[in-house]
Amino acid sequence: MKVTISVIKADIGSLVGHSVVHPKIIEIAKKEIANANKKKKIIEDFFVINCGDDLELIMTHRNGIDNKNVHGLAWNVFIKCAEEAKKMKLYGAGQDIISTAFSGNVRGLGPGIAEMEFEERGSDPIIIFMADKTEAGAWNLPLYKIFADPFNTAGLVIDPKVSKGFIFDVLDTKEGRKITLKTPEESYELLSLIGAPSRYVVKSVRRKEDNEIAAVSSTEKLSKMAGHYVGKDDPVLIVRAQSGFPAVGEVLEPFANPFLVSGWMRGSHHGPLMPVSFSHAKCTRFDGPPRVIAAGFQVANGKLLGPVDLFDDPGFDYARNKANKIANYMRMHGPFEPHRLPLEDLEYTTYPEIEKKLKDRWKKI
């Protein structure tokens, strides 16, 4: 029987600015899920965690993708947590709940979602990446390196189960369309698109040999749903590892180099994506730099064994040091590009208001 992994997240309020989820909110989420599941068994197992100011619900079940009961459970948890956050006067309470018109699915209402369904293997390790202060396209570069770059993933060269390649499903978030590209034969075409992560986003990766799901990301863009800036997308990503997929170490390797992503302060700046342990998943310096955590689980008979805090490893100390150096360099630019995002990426911030204010003062030359 197939198992479904659902990771649903939302920023429903933060303790002191945009830094971290209050511990009480995490406890409320745990109790709400447990109590609801006692009344009507919806899920097999769950784990609640935070990445910065985002509350992350990780659930396993047998109901498939986009199940109304699973989404309804998550939605009710977020509503309860948001109500408590407002009582506590936490910052940005209910921020990601941009619509209360729940009709069986949380898509389009604010929360981010990544879900995948599969038959369990003899051993099924998965890694769930959760990021704060960045956009959905932040996974483009690591997904390419994990599943298409032999300099990162040795299995593409030496493992016959992996070397046949993968299929990438890419969304055009501006035009609302999707394209499927195969690697290695269409690697250049793929790079031409996903190298622009503010528009093109990798939604999922599948094994070319048998179309088996390998990775799924959240692609919800908050600003486009709300029509104005309400916070960065702070995406999540599920990746399967080992036995026909890249090894755990190959999945983690792209994060050893803190590549630049958009987000950071007010969602308006480029900065390094810093891999950190669970305990360091709080953004303070200039509301950042952007962070990513990695929770490793074994999926066994629908249950979650773990997590292992995979970035809690001195092997990533160099990446963290490098990220701090990059952060210093980028901050020296202040309000200038390339630290600040280009104007076309600021259309949902306060920039249009400034443009409107100065509109009548321009003179033709």
C-alpha positions as CSV (number, residue, x, y, z in Angstrom):
1,M,0.0,0.0,0.0
2,K,1.4,3.4,-1.0
3,V,2.4,6.0,1.6
4,T,2.1,9.7,1.2
5,I,4.5,12.3,2.7
6,S,2.9,15.7,3.1
7,V,4.9,18.7,4.3
8,I,2.7,21.7,4.8
9,K,4.1,25.0,6.3
10,A,3.0,28.4,7.2
11,D,4.2,31.5,9.0
12,I,1.5,32.2,11.6
13,G,3.5,34.5,13.9
14,S,7.0,34.9,15.2
15,L,8.7,35.6,18.5
16,V,10.5,38.9,18.2
17,G,10.3,40.1,14.6
18,H,10.7,37.5,12.0
19,S,13.1,35.3,13.9
20,V,11.6,32.1,15.3
21,V,8.3,30.2,16.1
22,H,7.3,30.5,19.8
23,P,7.7,27.1,21.6
24,K,4.0,27.3,22.7
25,I,2.9,27.4,19.1
26,I,4.8,24.2,18.3
27,E,3.2,22.5,21.3
28,I,-0.3,23.6,20.3
29,A,0.3,22.2,16.8
30,K,1.4,18.9,18.2
31,K,-1.6,18.6,20.5
32,E,-4.1,19.7,17.8
33,I,-2.8,17.0,15.3
34,A,-2.7,14.3,18.0
35,N,-6.2,15.1,19.3
36,A,-7.8,15.4,15.8
37,N,-6.2,12.1,14.8
38,K,-7.7,10.3,17.8
39,K,-11.2,11.4,16.8
40,K,-10.7,10.3,13.2
41,K,-7.6,8.5,12.1
42,I,-6.3,10.5,9.1
43,I,-2.6,10.2,9.3
44,E,-0.1,7.5,10.2
45,D,2.6,9.6,11.8
46,F,3.7,13.3,12.1
47,F,6.5,15.5,13.2
48,V,6.3,19.3,14.0
49,I,9.3,21.6,13.7
50,N,10.1,25.1,12.7
51,C,12.6,26.7,10.4
52,G,13.0,30.3,11.5
53,D,9.5,31.8,11.8
54,D,7.8,29.0,9.7
55,L,5.8,26.3,11.4
56,E,6.4,23.0,9.5
57,L,4.0,20.0,9.7
58,I,5.4,16.7,8.4
59,M,2.8,14.0,8.0
60,T,2.6,10.5,6.6
61,H,-0.7,8.9,5.6
62,R,-2.4,6.6,3.1
63,N,-4.8,9.1,1.5
64,G,-2.8,10.3,-1.5
65,I,-1.9,13.8,-2.6
66,D,-4.3,16.8,-2.1
67,N,-6.5,14.8,0.3
68,K,-9.1,17.1,1.8
69,N,-8.9,15.5,5.3
70,V,-5.1,15.9,5.5
71,H,-5.2,19.5,4.2
72,G,-8.2,20.2,6.5
73,L,-6.2,18.9,9.5
74,A,-3.2,21.1,8.6
75,W,-5.5,24.1,8.0
76,N,-7.2,23.8,11.4
77,V,-3.9,23.6,13.1
78,F,-2.7,26.8,11.4
79,I,-6.0,28.5,12.3
80,K,-5.7,27.5,16.0
81,C,-2.0,28.5,16.1
82,A,-2.7,31.8,14.5
83,E,-5.5,32.6,17.0
84,E,-3.0,31.9,19.8
85,A,-0.3,33.9,18.1
86,K,-2.7,36.9,17.9
87,K,-3.5,36.6,21.6
88,M,0.3,36.5,22.4
89,K,0.8,39.5,20.0
90,L,3.4,37.6,18.1
91,Y,4.8,39.5,15.1
92,G,3.0,38.8,11.8
93,A,0.4,36.6,13.5
94,G,-1.6,34.8,10.8
95,Q,0.7,36.2,8.1
96,D,0.5,33.3,5.7
97,I,-3.3,32.8,6.0
98,I,-4.2,35.2,3.2
99,S,-7.6,33.6,2.7
100,T,-10.0,31.8,5.0
101,A,-12.1,30.2,2.2
102,F,-11.0,26.6,2.8
103,S,-12.8,24.3,0.5
104,G,-10.9,21.0,0.9
105,N,-7.4,22.2,-0.1
106,V,-4.9,24.7,1.3
107,R,-3.4,25.5,-2.1
108,G,-3.8,29.2,-2.9
109,L,-4.7,30.1,0.7
110,G,-1.1,30.9,1.8
111,P,0.6,27.8,3.2
112,G,3.3,26.0,1.2
113,I,2.9,22.4,0.3
114,A,5.1,19.6,-0.9
115,E,3.6,16.1,-1.2
116,M,4.7,12.8,-2.7
117,E,3.2,9.3,-2.9
118,F,5.2,6.1,-3.3
119,E,5.5,2.4,-2.5
120,E,7.9,1.9,0.3
121,R,11.2,0.2,-0.6
122,G,13.1,-2.2,1.6
123,S,14.7,0.8,3.1
124,D,13.4,4.3,2.4
125,P,15.4,7.3,3.6
126,I,14.0,10.7,2.8
127,I,15.4,14.2,3.5
128,I,13.1,17.1,4.1
129,F,14.7,20.5,3.5
130,M,13.0,23.6,5.0
131,A,14.2,27.1,4.3
132,D,13.5,30.5,5.7
133,K,13.9,34.0,4.1
134,T,14.0,32.8,0.5
135,E,11.8,32.0,-2.5
136,A,10.5,28.8,-4.1
137,G,13.2,28.8,-6.8
138,A,15.9,28.4,-4.2
139,W,15.8,24.7,-4.8
140,N,16.6,24.9,-8.5
141,L,20.4,24.9,-8.1
142,P,20.6,22.0,-5.6
143,L,18.1,19.9,-7.4
144,Y,20.0,20.2,-10.7
145,K,23.3,19.3,-8.9
146,I,21.7,16.4,-7.0
147,F,20.0,14.8,-10.1
148,A,22.0,16.0,-13.1
149,D,25.5,17.1,-12.2
150,P,28.1,14.2,-12.1
151,F,30.6,16.5,-10.4
152,N,28.2,16.5,-7.4
153,T,26.6,13.1,-7.7
154,A,29.1,10.3,-8.4
155,G,26.2,7.9,-8.9
156,L,25.3,9.5,-12.2
157,V,28.6,8.1,-13.5
158,I,29.2,4.9,-11.5
159,D,25.8,3.6,-10.4
160,P,23.8,1.9,-13.1
161,K,20.5,2.5,-11.1
162,V,21.1,6.2,-11.2
163,S,23.0,6.8,-14.4
164,K,20.0,6.6,-16.8
165,G,19.0,10.1,-15.7
166,F,16.0,12.0,-14.4
167,I,13.0,14.0,-15.5
168,F,12.4,17.5,-14.3
169,D,9.0,19.2,-14.2
170,V,9.4,22.9,-14.4
171,L,6.8,25.6,-13.7
172,D,6.7,29.0,-15.3
173,T,5.3,31.0,-12.4
174,K,4.7,34.1,-14.6
175,E,2.7,32.5,-17.4
176,G,1.2,29.6,-15.4
177,R,2.4,26.8,-17.5
178,K,4.6,23.7,-17.1
179,I,7.3,21.9,-19.1
180,T,9.0,18.5,-18.7
181,L,12.7,18.1,-19.6
182,K,14.9,15.1,-19.5
183,T,18.6,14.9,-18.3
184,P,21.2,14.5,-19.4
185,E,20.1,15.0,-23.0
186,E,18.2,18.3,-22.3
187,S,20.5,19.6,-19.5
188,Y,21.3,22.8,-21.4
189,E,17.7,23.6,-22.1
190,L,16.9,22.9,-18.4
191,L,19.6,25.2,-17.2
192,S,18.5,28.0,-19.5
193,L,15.2,28.0,-17.7
194,I,15.9,27.2,-14.0
195,G,18.9,29.6,-14.0
196,A,16.1,32.2,-13.6
197,P,14.6,31.0,-10.3
198,S,12.5,34.0,-9.7
199,R,10.3,32.8,-12.7
200,Y,11.1,29.2,-13.4
201,V,10.8,26.7,-10.5
202,V,11.5,22.9,-10.4
203,K,8.3,21.4,-9.0
204,S,9.3,17.7,-9.1
205,V,12.0,15.3,-10.3
206,R,11.3,11.7,-11.4
207,R,13.5,8.8,-12.3
208,K,13.6,8.5,-16.1
209,E,13.8,4.7,-16.1
210,D,10.4,4.1,-14.5
211,N,8.9,7.6,-13.7
212,E,9.3,6.9,-10.0
213,I,9.1,10.1,-7.9
214,A,12.4,11.3,-6.5
215,A,11.8,14.9,-5.3
216,V,9.0,17.4,-4.8
217,S,9.1,21.0,-3.8
218,S,6.6,23.6,-2.7
219,T,6.1,26.3,-5.4
220,E,3.5,28.6,-3.8
221,K,4.4,32.3,-4.3
222,L,2.8,34.3,-1.5
223,S,3.1,37.7,-3.1
224,K,1.3,36.5,-6.2
225,M,-1.5,35.0,-4.2
226,A,-1.9,38.0,-1.9
227,G,-1.2,40.7,-4.6
228,H,1.3,42.4,-2.3
229,Y,4.3,41.5,-0.2
230,V,3.3,39.5,2.9
231,G,6.5,37.6,3.5
232,K,8.9,35.4,1.5
233,D,7.8,31.9,0.2
234,D,10.1,30.0,2.6
235,P,9.9,26.7,0.6
236,V,10.1,23.1,1.6
237,L,11.5,20.1,-0.4
238,I,11.2,16.4,-0.1
239,V,14.0,14.2,-1.6
240,R,14.2,10.4,-1.6
241,A,17.7,8.9,-1.3
242,Q,19.7,5.7,-1.8
243,S,18.9,2.5,-3.7
244,G,18.1,3.9,-7.2
245,F,18.4,7.5,-6.1
246,P,21.4,9.7,-5.2
247,A,23.0,8.8,-1.9
248,V,22.2,10.9,1.2
249,G,25.7,12.5,1.0
250,E,25.1,13.4,-2.6
251,V,21.7,15.0,-1.8
252,L,23.4,17.1,0.9
253,E,26.5,18.0,-1.0
254,P,25.1,21.1,-3.0
255,F,24.6,22.9,0.3
256,A,28.3,22.7,1.2
257,N,28.6,25.8,-1.0
258,P,26.3,28.6,0.2
259,F,24.9,29.8,-3.1
260,L,23.0,33.0,-3.5
261,V,19.2,33.2,-3.2
262,S,16.7,36.0,-3.2
263,G,14.8,36.9,0.0
264,W,16.6,38.0,3.2
265,M,15.4,41.3,4.6
266,R,11.9,42.3,3.4
267,G,12.2,39.6,0.7
268,S,14.1,42.2,-1.3
269,H,17.8,41.1,-1.2
270,H,20.2,38.5,-2.4
271,G,22.1,36.5,0.2
272,P,23.8,33.2,0.9
273,L,21.7,30.2,1.8
274,M,23.3,29.0,5.0
275,P,22.9,25.3,6.0
276,V,22.3,25.2,9.8
277,S,21.3,22.8,12.6
278,F,17.8,22.9,13.9
279,S,18.9,25.0,16.9
280,H,20.4,27.6,14.6
281,A,17.3,27.9,12.4
282,K,16.5,31.5,13.5
283,C,17.2,34.5,11.4
284,T,18.4,37.6,13.2
285,R,21.2,39.4,11.2
286,F,19.3,41.7,8.8
287,D,16.6,39.1,9.3
288,G,18.9,36.5,7.9
289,P,21.0,35.4,6.2
290,P,18.6,32.9,4.6
291,R,18.7,29.5,6.3
292,V,18.1,25.9,5.4
293,I,17.7,22.8,7.7
294,A,17.7,19.2,6.6
295,A,15.6,16.6,8.5
296,G,16.5,13.0,7.7
297,F,13.9,10.3,8.2
298,Q,13.5,6.6,7.6
299,V,10.0,5.8,6.4
300,A,9.0,2.4,7.8
301,N,5.4,1.0,7.4
302,G,4.1,4.5,7.2
303,K,5.9,5.7,10.3
304,L,8.7,8.3,10.5
305,L,11.9,7.2,12.2
306,G,14.0,10.2,13.2
307,P,14.7,12.9,12.4
308,V,18.4,13.2,12.1
309,D,19.6,16.8,12.1
310,L,21.8,16.4,9.0
311,F,23.4,19.8,8.9
312,D,24.4,19.5,12.6
313,D,27.8,18.4,11.4
314,P,31.2,20.1,11.5
315,G,31.5,19.1,7.8
316,F,29.3,22.1,7.0
317,D,31.3,24.5,9.2
318,Y,33.2,25.8,6.2
319,A,29.9,26.5,4.4
320,R,28.6,28.5,7.4
321,N,31.9,30.5,7.6
322,K,31.8,31.1,3.9
323,A,28.1,32.2,4.1
324,N,29.0,34.8,6.8
325,K,31.8,36.2,4.5
326,I,29.4,36.4,1.6
327,A,26.8,38.0,3.8
328,N,29.4,40.7,4.8
329,Y,30.3,41.4,1.2
330,M,26.7,41.6,0.0
331,R,25.7,43.9,2.9
332,M,28.4,46.4,1.9
333,H,26.3,47.2,-1.1
334,G,23.4,48.5,1.0
335,P,20.5,49.5,-1.2
336,F,22.4,48.9,-4.4
337,E,22.1,45.9,-6.7
338,P,23.1,43.1,-6.8
339,H,22.4,42.9,-3.0
340,R,19.0,44.5,-3.5
341,L,16.9,42.6,-6.0
342,P,16.3,44.2,-9.5
343,L,13.2,46.4,-9.8
344,E,11.1,43.8,-11.7
345,D,11.4,41.5,-8.6
346,L,10.2,44.2,-6.3
347,E,6.8,44.6,-7.8
348,Y,5.0,43.3,-4.7
349,T,7.0,45.4,-2.2
350,T,6.6,49.1,-1.4
351,Y,8.5,50.0,-4.5
352,P,5.3,50.6,-6.6
353,E,4.2,53.1,-4.0
354,I,7.5,55.1,-4.3
355,E,7.1,55.0,-8.1
356,K,3.6,56.4,-7.8
357,K,4.7,59.1,-5.4
358,L,7.4,60.3,-7.8
359,K,5.4,59.8,-11.1
360,D,4.5,63.5,-11.7
361,R,8.0,64.8,-11.0
362,W,9.6,63.1,-14.0
363,K,10.4,65.4,-17.0
364,K,11.1,64.3,-20.5
365,I,14.6,64.8,-21.9
